[in-house]
Amino acid sequence: MVPLLIFIAIIVCYVAFMLWQSMRRPNNYPPGPDFVPWAGNTMQLRKQAAALGGQHKAFEKWSKEYNSNILGLKLGQDYVVVVLTYQLVKEVNLQEVFEGRPDTFFLRLRTMGTRKGITCTDGKLWYEHRNFAMKQMRNVGYGRSEMEKRIEKETHSLLKFIYELSSVPVFPSTFLAQSVINVLWSMTAGQRFERGDKRMAQLLSLMGRRSKVFDISGGLLTQFPWLRFVAPNKTGYNLIRQLNKEMYDFFMESIEHHKTTMTKENAEKDLIYAYLWEMQQEISNNNENTTFNETQLVMTILDLFIAGSQTTSTTIDLSLMTLAMKPEIEKRIYEEIIANTKSKEFPNLGNKSYYPYTEAFLMEVQRFYHIAPITGPRRALWDTKLAGYDIPKNTTIFITASSVLKDHDHWVDPDVFRPERFIDAEGRTFRDEYFIPFGMGRRRCLGDALARACLFSFVVKIVENFKLLLTQNKEDQPTMKLLPGITLSPKPYKLKFVPRHEHFPYQD
């Protein structure tokens, strides 16, 4: 009997100790809500995010409640620090100690169970493949005139497609993503997708659903991976596995095709050829430690594909929506376009100085809607300090870009849509240091040049050729309040694209 009582006492003490540990805050840890046993702040965050319209809203509320621009949380078993305001966001973005990425179940699930690619990796693998990908993308024209030519070609295709809609009310999101993807895919694989491609439609649909199911912390799958066995559909586990399989099969089909036509000359044509050629050289040199392999190639393409299909097309969508809701702005932009567009000259970033109000409008769209309110999570690579608090090694850091893009002290009226805030006294646009839609530092978005070029060219040519009108149907009306998810997105709405010219110039 005595041994049994001793055993029970040991178990009780152990459970009590583990319970205390799960609730204990580290020494000199940033302020925040109390930890709930075992779950930390997971359920509190989910409840607040659902009630307020996104995790960033919950963080803003807690920041005011605890009178702190840095919050210390615990999600499941993981310590998480949230930074708000420009100075702290800048510090995290620019310091090497915060360049790591968390190694969580969700992030590995995102990259098909691996820790590969570019977006969700760090250290030597990240440095090597980020630099390689950027070098090869530049070789095929990224950020140069070759990219602008690809955008021009895709813009003409998009205009023809819109014209064929014959003023039927449509939700722009249903066709914009493919136009952006085609520009990126032409540099990645030397191909483009035709309208109506069923595989592309399915992939874009899956990614759209994915962005709404998950939040930046990976939903419950990051903190409680075992839930995939209990609720595989509700947690989004089955959805992301389906997405992974379809994208893997899709990418491998293109990779296998590239293998059959692989030559040294072709290595300069697109990113896939470049990776395959590098793999051949590593094999020839008997480099057993090489990180160049098919899985890494697929994950790199996946990173580019996800980035290109979501944020850029959503920003274009929001630009068109806003123009339809604010016809006075659309009129001013159209007049600027007509006054400055030269014969047969395609509007690109090289001549954007002719369109200062248009450029300011697009910057205000990115600032006002801040569709990525929390940027990709970071990981502290070693014990460090931030704002005077101790940050333990491997702590996850959430960067709330929305707190910068909507800073009341800096912008004065951040909740007012006002393009003029980006125009100086001489009538030129200027880049405010608080304008950080693509991040800062070495983790800055790889696709910012492509995003800015597509956004500018697509919007200018659409406004030049079509008048944007809202429908009379109440159910189809847009709203400036966005839907939460990994990235924010507009509620489905419909617009009419009415041709401005009697003879449409892109029919042939």
C-alpha positions as CSV (number, residue, x, y, z in Angstrom):
1,M,0.0,0.0,0.0
2,V,2.8,2.4,0.9
3,P,4.7,1.9,-2.4
4,L,1.4,2.6,-4.3
5,L,0.8,5.8,-2.3
6,I,4.4,6.9,-3.0
7,F,4.0,6.2,-6.7
8,I,0.7,8.1,-6.8
9,A,2.4,11.0,-5.0
10,I,5.2,11.1,-7.5
11,I,2.8,11.1,-10.4
12,V,0.8,13.9,-8.8
13,C,3.9,15.9,-8.1
14,Y,5.1,15.4,-11.7
15,V,1.8,16.5,-13.2
16,A,1.7,19.5,-10.9
17,F,5.2,20.4,-11.9
18,M,4.4,20.1,-15.6
19,L,1.3,22.2,-15.1
20,W,3.3,24.9,-13.4
21,Q,5.9,24.8,-16.1
22,S,3.2,25.2,-18.8
23,M,1.9,28.3,-17.1
24,R,5.2,29.9,-16.1
25,R,6.5,32.9,-18.0
26,P,10.2,33.1,-18.7
27,N,12.2,35.6,-16.7
28,N,12.0,39.2,-18.1
29,Y,9.7,38.0,-20.9
30,P,7.5,40.6,-22.6
31,P,4.0,41.3,-21.1
32,G,0.9,39.6,-22.4
33,P,-2.1,37.5,-21.3
34,D,-1.6,34.7,-18.8
35,F,-0.8,31.2,-20.1
36,V,-3.6,28.6,-19.9
37,P,-2.3,25.2,-18.9
38,W,-0.9,23.2,-21.8
39,A,-2.5,25.4,-24.5
40,G,-0.8,28.7,-23.6
41,N,-2.7,31.5,-25.4
42,T,-3.8,29.4,-28.4
43,M,-7.5,29.4,-27.7
44,Q,-7.5,33.0,-26.4
45,L,-5.9,34.2,-29.7
46,R,-8.3,32.2,-31.9
47,K,-11.3,33.6,-30.0
48,Q,-10.0,37.2,-30.2
49,A,-9.0,36.9,-33.9
50,A,-12.5,35.5,-34.8
51,A,-14.2,38.3,-32.9
52,L,-12.1,41.1,-34.2
53,G,-11.4,40.0,-37.8
54,G,-7.9,38.7,-37.8
55,Q,-4.9,37.9,-35.6
56,H,-3.4,41.4,-36.1
57,K,-6.5,42.9,-34.6
58,A,-6.1,40.7,-31.5
59,F,-2.4,41.7,-31.2
60,E,-3.4,45.4,-31.5
61,K,-6.0,45.0,-28.8
62,W,-3.6,43.3,-26.4
63,S,-0.9,45.9,-27.2
64,K,-3.2,48.6,-25.8
65,E,-4.4,46.4,-22.9
66,Y,-0.9,45.8,-21.7
67,N,0.5,49.2,-22.8
68,S,3.3,47.5,-24.7
69,N,4.5,47.4,-28.3
70,I,6.0,44.0,-27.7
71,L,3.9,41.0,-26.5
72,G,5.0,37.7,-25.0
73,L,2.7,34.8,-25.8
74,K,2.8,31.0,-25.7
75,L,1.1,29.1,-28.4
76,G,0.9,25.4,-27.5
77,Q,4.4,24.7,-26.3
78,D,6.1,27.4,-28.3
79,Y,7.1,30.8,-27.0
80,V,5.9,33.6,-29.4
81,V,6.8,37.3,-29.3
82,V,4.8,39.8,-31.3
83,V,6.3,43.2,-32.3
84,L,4.3,46.3,-33.3
85,T,5.4,49.8,-34.4
86,Y,8.0,50.8,-36.9
87,Q,11.1,50.8,-34.7
88,L,10.6,47.3,-33.4
89,V,9.5,45.9,-36.8
90,K,12.6,47.5,-38.4
91,E,14.9,46.1,-35.7
92,V,13.6,42.5,-36.2
93,N,13.7,42.8,-40.0
94,L,17.3,44.0,-40.0
95,Q,19.0,41.9,-37.3
96,E,20.6,38.6,-38.2
97,V,19.5,37.0,-35.0
98,F,15.9,37.2,-36.3
99,E,16.5,35.8,-39.8
100,G,15.6,32.2,-38.8
101,R,12.3,30.5,-39.6
102,P,10.4,28.3,-37.1
103,D,10.7,24.6,-37.6
104,T,7.0,23.6,-37.0
105,F,4.7,20.8,-38.1
106,F,2.7,23.3,-40.2
107,L,5.6,24.8,-42.0
108,R,7.0,21.3,-42.8
109,L,3.5,20.3,-44.0
110,R,3.4,23.4,-46.2
111,T,6.5,22.1,-48.0
112,M,5.3,18.5,-48.2
113,G,6.9,17.3,-45.0
114,T,10.4,18.7,-45.8
115,R,12.3,21.7,-44.6
116,K,13.3,22.9,-48.1
117,G,12.6,25.7,-50.5
118,I,13.4,29.3,-49.8
119,T,10.6,30.9,-47.9
120,C,10.5,28.5,-44.9
121,T,14.2,27.8,-44.6
122,D,17.2,29.5,-43.0
123,G,20.9,29.2,-42.6
124,K,23.2,27.9,-45.3
125,L,20.4,26.3,-47.4
126,W,18.5,29.6,-47.4
127,Y,21.5,31.7,-48.4
128,E,22.6,29.3,-51.1
129,H,19.3,28.8,-52.8
130,R,18.0,32.3,-52.4
131,N,21.1,33.7,-54.1
132,F,21.0,31.0,-56.8
133,A,17.3,31.6,-57.6
134,M,17.7,35.3,-57.8
135,K,20.7,35.0,-60.0
136,Q,19.0,32.7,-62.4
137,M,15.7,34.7,-62.4
138,R,17.8,37.8,-63.4
139,N,19.4,35.7,-66.1
140,V,16.0,35.2,-67.7
141,G,15.0,38.8,-67.3
142,Y,13.6,39.3,-63.8
143,G,13.6,43.0,-63.0
144,R,14.7,44.0,-66.5
145,S,13.2,44.8,-69.9
146,E,12.6,41.1,-70.6
147,M,10.3,40.8,-67.7
148,E,8.4,43.9,-68.8
149,K,7.9,42.3,-72.3
150,R,6.4,39.3,-70.7
151,I,4.1,41.5,-68.6
152,E,3.1,43.4,-71.8
153,K,2.2,40.2,-73.6
154,E,0.2,38.9,-70.6
155,T,-1.5,42.3,-70.2
156,H,-2.7,42.2,-73.8
157,S,-4.1,38.6,-73.2
158,L,-5.8,39.8,-70.1
159,L,-7.4,42.8,-71.9
160,K,-8.8,40.5,-74.6
161,F,-10.2,38.2,-72.0
162,I,-11.9,41.0,-70.2
163,Y,-13.3,42.4,-73.5
164,E,-14.8,39.0,-74.2
165,L,-16.8,39.2,-71.0
166,S,-19.0,41.7,-72.8
167,S,-19.8,43.8,-69.7
168,V,-21.1,40.8,-67.8
169,P,-20.7,41.4,-64.0
170,V,-17.7,39.3,-62.8
171,F,-15.5,38.8,-59.7
172,P,-12.0,39.9,-60.9
173,S,-10.3,37.5,-58.5
174,T,-11.5,34.6,-60.7
175,F,-9.2,35.6,-63.5
176,L,-6.4,37.9,-62.3
177,A,-4.3,35.3,-60.5
178,Q,-3.6,33.4,-63.7
179,S,-2.3,36.5,-65.4
180,V,0.3,37.1,-62.7
181,I,1.2,33.4,-62.6
182,N,1.7,33.3,-66.3
183,V,4.4,36.0,-66.1
184,L,6.2,34.2,-63.3
185,W,5.7,30.8,-64.8
186,S,7.2,31.9,-68.1
187,M,10.4,32.8,-66.3
188,T,10.3,29.7,-64.1
189,A,9.4,27.1,-66.8
190,G,9.3,28.9,-70.1
191,Q,5.6,28.3,-70.4
192,R,2.2,30.0,-69.9
193,F,-1.2,28.6,-69.2
194,E,-4.1,29.1,-71.6
195,R,-7.4,30.4,-70.2
196,G,-9.6,27.5,-69.4
197,D,-6.8,25.1,-68.3
198,K,-8.6,22.9,-65.8
199,R,-5.5,22.0,-63.8
200,M,-4.6,25.7,-63.3
201,A,-8.2,26.5,-62.3
202,Q,-8.2,23.8,-59.7
203,L,-4.8,24.8,-58.3
204,L,-5.8,28.4,-58.0
205,S,-9.0,27.4,-56.3
206,L,-7.2,25.3,-53.8
207,M,-4.7,28.0,-52.9
208,G,-7.6,30.5,-52.5
209,R,-9.2,28.1,-50.0
210,R,-5.9,27.5,-48.3
211,S,-5.3,31.2,-47.6
212,K,-8.7,31.5,-45.9
213,V,-8.4,28.3,-43.8
214,F,-5.1,29.0,-42.2
215,D,-3.6,32.0,-40.3
216,I,0.0,33.0,-40.0
217,S,0.5,30.7,-37.0
218,G,-0.6,27.7,-39.0
219,G,-3.9,27.3,-37.3
220,L,-4.2,24.6,-34.7
221,L,-1.9,22.3,-36.7
222,T,1.3,24.1,-35.5
223,Q,0.4,23.9,-31.8
224,F,-1.5,20.5,-31.8
225,P,-0.4,18.4,-34.8
226,W,-2.2,15.4,-33.4
227,L,-5.5,17.0,-34.3
228,R,-4.9,15.9,-37.9
229,F,-5.9,12.4,-36.8
230,V,-9.0,13.7,-35.0
231,A,-10.3,16.4,-37.4
232,P,-8.4,16.2,-40.7
233,N,-10.9,18.3,-42.5
234,K,-11.6,21.0,-39.9
235,T,-7.9,21.6,-39.3
236,G,-7.2,22.0,-43.0
237,Y,-4.9,19.0,-43.0
238,N,-6.6,17.2,-45.8
239,L,-6.9,20.4,-47.8
240,I,-3.2,21.2,-47.7
241,R,-2.3,17.5,-48.5
242,Q,-4.5,17.7,-51.5
243,L,-2.9,21.0,-52.6
244,N,0.6,19.5,-52.1
245,K,-0.1,16.4,-54.2
246,E,-1.7,18.3,-57.0
247,M,1.1,20.9,-57.1
248,Y,3.8,18.3,-56.8
249,D,2.4,16.3,-59.7
250,F,2.0,19.5,-61.7
251,F,5.5,20.7,-61.1
252,M,7.1,17.3,-61.7
253,E,5.4,17.0,-65.1
254,S,7.2,20.2,-66.2
255,I,10.5,19.1,-64.6
256,E,10.3,15.7,-66.4
257,H,9.7,17.5,-69.7
258,H,12.7,19.8,-69.0
259,K,14.9,16.7,-68.4
260,T,14.2,15.4,-71.9
261,T,15.4,18.7,-73.5
262,M,18.2,19.5,-71.0
263,T,21.3,21.1,-72.6
264,K,23.9,23.6,-71.5
265,E,22.4,26.2,-73.8
266,N,19.0,25.6,-72.4
267,A,20.3,26.3,-68.8
268,E,20.0,30.0,-69.5
269,K,16.3,29.8,-70.6
270,D,14.4,29.4,-67.4
271,L,14.8,28.5,-63.7
272,I,14.0,24.8,-64.0
273,Y,16.7,24.3,-66.6
274,A,19.1,26.2,-64.4
275,Y,18.4,24.0,-61.4
276,L,18.6,20.8,-63.4
277,W,21.9,21.9,-65.0
278,E,23.3,22.7,-61.5
279,M,22.2,19.3,-60.3
280,Q,24.1,17.7,-63.2
281,Q,27.3,19.6,-62.3
282,E,27.1,18.6,-58.7
283,I,26.7,15.0,-59.7
284,S,29.6,15.2,-62.1
285,N,31.8,16.7,-59.3
286,N,30.7,13.9,-56.9
287,N,29.5,16.4,-54.4
288,E,27.8,14.2,-51.8
289,N,26.8,17.2,-49.7
290,T,25.0,19.0,-52.4
291,T,21.6,20.6,-51.6
292,F,20.5,20.7,-55.2
293,N,17.9,18.0,-55.8
294,E,14.4,17.5,-57.2
295,T,12.7,18.0,-53.9
296,Q,14.5,21.3,-53.4
297,L,13.6,22.4,-56.9
298,V,9.9,21.6,-56.4
299,M,9.8,23.5,-53.1
300,T,11.5,26.5,-54.6
301,I,8.9,26.5,-57.4
302,L,6.2,26.1,-54.8
303,D,7.4,29.2,-52.9
304,L,7.4,31.3,-56.0
305,F,4.0,29.9,-57.1
306,I,2.3,30.7,-53.8
307,A,3.8,34.2,-53.5
308,G,2.9,35.0,-57.1
309,S,-0.6,33.7,-57.1
310,Q,-1.9,35.4,-54.0
311,T,-0.7,38.8,-52.8
312,T,-0.1,40.4,-56.2
313,S,-3.4,39.4,-57.8
314,T,-5.3,40.3,-54.6
315,T,-3.7,43.8,-54.6
316,I,-4.8,44.3,-58.3
317,D,-8.2,43.0,-57.4
318,L,-8.5,45.6,-54.5
319,S,-7.2,48.3,-56.8
320,L,-10.0,47.7,-59.3
321,M,-12.6,47.4,-56.5
322,T,-11.5,50.7,-55.0
323,L,-11.7,52.5,-58.3
324,A,-15.2,51.2,-58.9
325,M,-16.2,52.4,-55.4
326,K,-14.5,55.8,-55.8
327,P,-15.3,57.0,-59.4
328,E,-13.7,60.4,-58.7
329,I,-10.3,58.6,-58.2
330,E,-10.9,56.5,-61.3
331,K,-11.7,59.6,-63.4
332,R,-8.5,61.4,-62.2
333,I,-6.3,58.3,-63.0
334,Y,-7.9,57.9,-66.4
335,E,-7.3,61.5,-67.3
336,E,-3.6,61.1,-66.1
337,I,-3.2,58.0,-68.3
338,I,-4.7,59.7,-71.4
339,A,-2.6,62.8,-70.9
340,N,0.7,60.9,-70.5
341,T,0.5,57.7,-72.5
342,K,2.5,58.0,-75.7
343,S,1.6,56.2,-78.9
344,K,2.5,52.4,-78.7
345,E,4.4,53.0,-75.5
346,F,3.6,50.3,-72.9
347,P,3.3,51.7,-69.3
348,N,5.9,50.0,-67.1
349,L,8.0,50.9,-64.1
350,G,10.5,52.7,-66.4
351,N,8.0,55.4,-67.2
352,K,5.9,55.5,-64.1
353,S,7.1,59.0,-63.3
354,Y,4.6,60.2,-65.9
355,Y,1.8,58.8,-63.7
356,P,2.4,60.2,-60.2
357,Y,-1.2,60.1,-59.0
358,T,-1.7,56.5,-60.3
359,E,1.5,55.4,-58.6
360,A,0.4,57.1,-55.4
361,F,-3.0,55.4,-55.6
362,L,-1.4,52.0,-55.9
363,M,0.8,52.7,-53.0
364,E,-2.2,53.8,-50.9
365,V,-4.0,50.5,-51.9
366,Q,-1.1,48.5,-50.5
367,R,-0.9,50.6,-47.3
368,F,-4.6,50.9,-46.6
369,Y,-5.5,47.2,-47.1
370,H,-2.2,45.8,-45.8
371,I,-3.2,42.3,-47.1
372,A,-0.3,40.7,-45.3
373,P,-0.8,42.2,-41.8
374,I,1.6,39.8,-40.2
375,T,4.6,38.8,-42.3
376,G,6.3,35.4,-42.3
377,P,7.2,34.3,-38.8
378,R,10.9,34.5,-37.7
379,R,12.9,32.5,-35.2
380,A,15.5,33.8,-32.8
381,L,18.7,32.0,-33.7
382,W,20.3,32.6,-30.3
383,D,19.3,34.1,-26.9
384,T,19.0,37.9,-27.4
385,K,17.3,41.0,-26.1
386,L,14.6,43.1,-27.8
387,A,13.1,46.3,-26.3
388,G,14.9,45.4,-23.0
389,Y,13.2,42.0,-22.7
390,D,14.9,38.6,-22.9
391,I,14.1,36.6,-26.0
392,P,15.1,32.9,-25.6
393,K,16.7,31.0,-28.5
394,N,14.1,29.5,-30.9
395,T,11.3,31.9,-29.9
396,T,9.0,32.6,-32.8
397,I,8.7,36.3,-33.7
398,F,5.5,37.7,-35.4
399,I,6.0,41.0,-37.2
400,T,2.8,43.1,-37.5
401,A,3.4,45.1,-40.7
402,S,-0.2,46.4,-40.2
403,S,0.9,48.3,-37.1
404,V,3.4,50.3,-39.3
405,L,1.2,50.8,-42.3
406,K,-1.7,52.0,-40.1
407,D,0.4,53.9,-37.5
408,H,-1.9,56.7,-36.2
409,D,1.0,58.9,-35.0
410,H,2.8,58.7,-38.4
411,W,-0.1,58.7,-41.0
412,V,-2.4,61.0,-38.9
413,D,-5.5,59.6,-40.7
414,P,-4.6,56.0,-41.5
415,D,-8.2,54.8,-41.8
416,V,-8.9,57.3,-44.6
417,F,-8.1,56.2,-48.2
418,R,-6.0,59.2,-49.4
419,P,-3.5,58.7,-52.3
420,E,-2.3,62.3,-51.9
421,R,-0.3,61.3,-48.8
422,F,2.3,59.9,-51.2
423,I,2.6,63.0,-53.3
424,D,5.1,65.8,-52.4
425,A,4.9,69.5,-53.0
426,E,6.3,69.2,-56.5
427,G,3.6,66.7,-57.5
428,R,5.9,63.7,-57.5
429,T,5.5,60.4,-55.6
430,F,7.8,59.6,-52.7
431,R,8.5,56.5,-50.7
432,D,7.7,57.0,-47.0
433,E,10.0,55.0,-44.7
434,Y,6.8,53.5,-43.0
435,F,5.7,52.2,-46.4
436,I,6.9,48.5,-46.1
437,P,4.4,46.2,-48.0
438,F,7.3,44.0,-49.1
439,G,9.2,43.9,-45.8
440,M,12.8,45.0,-45.1
441,G,16.2,43.5,-45.0
442,R,17.5,40.3,-46.4
443,R,14.1,38.6,-45.9
444,R,12.4,41.2,-48.1
445,C,10.0,39.7,-50.5
446,L,11.8,38.1,-53.5
447,G,9.0,39.0,-55.9
448,D,8.7,42.7,-55.2
449,A,9.9,43.8,-58.6
450,L,7.5,41.5,-60.4
451,A,4.6,42.5,-58.1
452,R,5.1,46.2,-58.6
453,A,5.5,45.8,-62.3
454,C,2.4,43.7,-62.8
455,L,0.3,45.9,-60.4
456,F,1.3,49.1,-62.3
457,S,1.0,47.8,-65.9
458,F,-2.2,45.7,-65.4
459,V,-4.1,48.5,-63.6
460,V,-3.0,51.3,-66.0
461,K,-4.1,49.3,-69.1
462,I,-7.3,48.1,-67.6
463,V,-8.3,51.7,-66.6
464,E,-7.2,53.0,-70.0
465,N,-9.5,50.5,-71.8
466,F,-12.4,49.9,-69.4
467,K,-14.7,51.9,-67.2
468,L,-15.3,50.0,-63.9
469,L,-18.9,50.0,-62.7
470,L,-20.6,48.4,-59.7
471,T,-23.8,46.4,-60.2
472,Q,-27.2,47.2,-58.8
473,N,-27.4,43.9,-57.0
474,K,-26.9,44.4,-53.2
475,E,-25.3,40.9,-52.8
476,D,-22.6,41.8,-55.4
477,Q,-21.6,45.1,-53.6
478,P,-17.9,45.3,-52.4
479,T,-16.8,46.3,-49.0
480,M,-13.4,47.7,-47.8
481,K,-13.6,45.3,-44.8
482,L,-11.5,42.3,-45.8
483,L,-11.8,38.6,-44.9
484,P,-9.1,37.2,-42.6
485,G,-6.7,34.4,-43.4
486,I,-3.0,33.9,-44.1
487,T,-3.5,37.0,-46.3
488,L,-6.5,39.2,-46.2
489,S,-8.8,39.1,-49.2
490,P,-12.0,40.9,-50.4
491,K,-15.4,39.5,-49.9
492,P,-16.6,38.2,-53.3
493,Y,-18.2,41.0,-55.3
494,K,-18.9,41.8,-59.0
495,L,-17.8,44.6,-61.4
496,K,-18.8,45.5,-64.9
497,F,-15.9,46.2,-67.3
498,V,-17.3,48.5,-69.9
499,P,-15.1,49.2,-73.0
500,R,-14.2,52.9,-73.3
501,H,-13.4,52.6,-77.1
502,E,-15.7,51.9,-79.9
503,H,-13.0,49.9,-81.6
504,F,-11.2,47.8,-79.0
505,P,-7.5,47.8,-79.9
506,Y,-6.7,44.2,-78.7
507,Q,-9.2,42.1,-80.6
508,D,-6.6,40.6,-82.9
